[in-house]
Amino acid sequence: MHGTPFGPTKFNWRTQQRTVNLYYLSVENEVTFLSKKPIDIHGWLEFTIQGLNPFLSCENTITTRFSRFGSIGYKTLMIYKERLTTIVEFKLSSSMPKKFGLVFDAPIVSTTNYVAVLATYPAANLMGYDKILLAFSPMEGATSQGAENYIEFLQSVLHVSDRSIDDVVSLTGDNCAVKNPIANKCTQLSTLQFVGRASHRFNLYLKSMISSNESLISRVQAIMQKHRTQ
């Protein structure tokens, strides 16, 4: 049997009293038999979340006219969305080790400053590590983009996964003025280390490598400057 979340196959289950329409849902080679209601709820959640459609689409007359899912109200859909959020948060928390690193950045989209936070930790795969997106949202209620607000945001994100700054072993961010104060304040709260941008670390490595030959490099530069002036 083959089925998909958007196209479950229906068959009749006959009992002595009545005929019940059942659907089977195949996800990752696991088949589950369901009635139509959970199929409809699953379909609307997938349509709105993975399809990046407004949650109010479930009450749009044109959308519902061409949809194969049963009708559902906006408030009801939001209830199931919150339940799904709780399940996802629990799954993320259970899959994360006790100690991990944080990678974060703050891109500006239009005029909104978003903060992306990922947890990364060693794993037995080709890359050698796994990563989980913990948050990608603006800092709501923040009056500025200072280090204090970033740390408060990171703490609130970690709290959802039942973690704290003490569980973070490294902090990775791009090398700009606001990230260094974040690292300094975080090191006061825990023992984590700040890891700068890869290109910045490479420059530091190059400087350490050529420092032993600094006198030779200075003489070469002097010769080159002399030839440029001639």
C-alpha positions in Angstrom: 0.0 0.0 0.0 1.1 3.5 -0.7 -0.3 6.7 0.6 0.8 10.3 1.2 -0.3 12.9 3.7 -2.1 14.9 0.9 -3.6 11.9 -0.8 -4.6 9.1 1.7 -6.2 6.1 0.3 -9.7 5.3 1.6 -11.3 1.9 2.2 -14.4 0.7 3.9 -14.3 -1.2 7.2 -17.6 -3.0 7.5 -19.0 -3.8 10.9 -22.3 -5.3 11.9 -23.8 -1.8 12.6 -22.3 0.5 10.0 -19.6 1.1 7.4 -16.6 3.2 8.6 -14.4 5.0 6.1 -10.7 4.6 7.2 -7.6 6.1 5.6 -4.1 5.0 5.8 -1.2 7.5 6.0 2.2 6.5 5.0 5.1 8.5 6.4 8.7 7.3 6.3 7.5 3.8 5.4 5.2 3.6 8.5 1.5 3.1 7.8 -1.1 4.4 10.2 -4.8 3.8 9.9 -6.8 6.9 10.7 -10.3 8.4 10.5 -10.9 11.4 8.3 -10.7 14.0 11.0 -6.9 13.6 11.9 -6.2 13.4 8.2 -7.9 16.8 7.7 -6.1 18.3 10.6 -2.7 17.0 9.4 -3.4 18.3 5.9 -4.3 21.8 7.0 -1.2 22.0 9.3 1.0 20.8 6.5 -0.6 23.2 4.0 -0.2 26.2 6.3 3.2 25.5 7.9 5.2 23.7 5.2 3.4 25.6 2.4 4.0 29.0 4.2 0.4 29.9 3.8 -1.6 32.0 6.3 -3.4 30.1 9.0 -6.6 31.9 8.1 -6.5 30.1 4.7 -8.6 27.4 6.4 -11.5 29.9 6.4 -10.9 31.2 2.9 -13.8 30.2 0.7 -11.8 29.8 -2.4 -9.1 27.7 -0.7 -11.6 25.5 1.0 -13.6 25.1 -2.3 -10.6 23.4 -4.0 -9.2 21.6 -0.9 -9.8 17.9 -0.4 -9.7 18.4 3.4 -12.7 18.9 5.6 -13.6 22.3 6.9 -11.9 23.6 10.1 -12.1 26.9 12.0 -9.1 29.2 12.5 -9.3 28.9 16.3 -9.4 25.1 16.1 -6.5 25.0 13.8 -4.4 27.2 16.1 -5.2 24.8 19.0 -3.7 21.9 17.0 -0.8 24.1 15.9 0.1 24.8 19.6 -0.1 21.1 20.4 2.2 20.4 17.4 4.6 23.1 18.6 4.8 21.4 22.1 5.6 18.0 20.5 8.3 19.5 18.2 9.9 21.4 21.2 9.9 18.1 23.2 11.5 16.2 20.3 14.2 18.9 19.8 14.9 18.9 23.6 15.2 15.1 23.7 17.5 14.9 20.7 19.9 17.6 22.0 22.8 16.5 24.2 23.4 18.1 27.5 26.4 20.1 26.2 26.4 21.8 22.8 27.5 24.8 20.8 25.4 27.8 19.7 25.6 29.4 16.3 23.7 32.6 15.8 23.4 35.6 13.4 21.1 38.6 13.1 20.2 39.2 9.5 18.1 42.2 8.6 15.1 41.4 6.3 13.5 44.7 5.0 13.5 46.7 8.2 13.2 43.8 10.6 16.2 42.5 12.5 15.8 38.7 12.9 17.9 36.4 15.1 18.7 32.9 13.9 19.9 30.5 16.6 21.2 27.0 15.9 22.5 24.3 18.2 25.4 22.2 17.0 27.0 19.1 18.5 29.2 16.1 17.4 27.4 13.3 15.5 28.4 10.0 13.8 27.7 11.2 10.2 29.8 12.4 7.2 29.9 16.0 8.4 30.9 15.0 11.9 28.2 17.1 13.6 24.5 17.8 13.6 22.7 21.1 13.9 19.2 22.1 15.0 17.4 25.4 14.2 16.2 26.6 17.6 14.8 30.0 16.6 14.5 32.4 13.7 12.5 35.4 14.8 12.7 39.0 15.6 13.4 40.0 19.2 9.9 41.0 20.3 9.8 43.8 22.8 13.4 44.7 22.6 14.0 48.4 22.6 17.6 48.1 21.2 19.9 45.6 19.6 22.4 45.6 22.5 24.2 42.6 24.0 21.8 42.5 27.0 18.8 42.0 24.7 20.7 39.3 22.7 21.6 37.4 25.8 18.0 37.6 27.1 16.8 36.3 23.8 19.2 33.4 23.8 18.2 32.5 27.4 14.5 32.5 26.4 15.3 30.2 23.4 17.3 27.8 25.5 14.6 27.7 28.2 12.1 26.3 25.6 14.5 23.3 25.2 15.0 23.0 29.0 18.6 24.3 28.6 20.6 27.2 29.9 23.7 29.2 29.1 25.6 26.8 31.4 25.0 24.0 28.9 26.6 26.0 26.0 30.3 25.1 25.4 30.9 27.5 22.5 29.3 30.5 20.9 29.8 31.1 17.2 28.9 34.4 15.5 30.3 36.8 13.0 32.9 39.3 14.1 31.2 42.6 14.7 30.9 45.1 17.5 27.8 43.6 19.2 28.9 40.0 19.1 32.1 40.5 21.2 30.2 42.2 24.1 27.7 39.2 24.0 30.6 36.8 24.3 32.1 38.8 27.2 28.8 38.9 29.1 28.2 35.2 28.4 31.6 34.2 29.7 30.7 36.0 32.9 27.6 33.8 33.2 29.3 30.5 32.3 32.5 29.0 31.0 31.7 29.0 27.3 34.2 30.2 24.7 33.5 32.6 21.8 34.4 31.3 18.3 34.6 34.1 15.7 34.0 34.0 12.0 36.0 31.4 10.1 37.8 34.0 8.0 38.7 35.9 11.1 40.2 32.8 12.7 42.1 32.1 9.5 43.6 35.6 9.6 44.7 35.1 13.2 46.3 31.7 12.2 48.2 33.4 9.4 49.5 36.1 11.6 50.7 33.5 14.1 52.4 31.5 11.3 54.3 34.5 9.8 55.2 36.1 13.1 58.4 34.0 13.3 59.5 35.4 9.9 58.5 39.0 10.6 62.0 40.4 10.1 62.4 38.6 6.7 59.0 39.9 5.5 59.9 43.4 6.6 63.0 43.3 4.5 61.1 42.0 1.5 58.5 44.8 1.9 61.3 47.4 2.1 62.9 46.1 -1.2 59.5 46.1 -2.9 58.8 49.7 -1.8 62.3 50.7 -3.0 61.6 49.2 -6.5 58.2 51.0 -6.7 59.8 54.4 -6.2 62.5 53.9 -8.8 
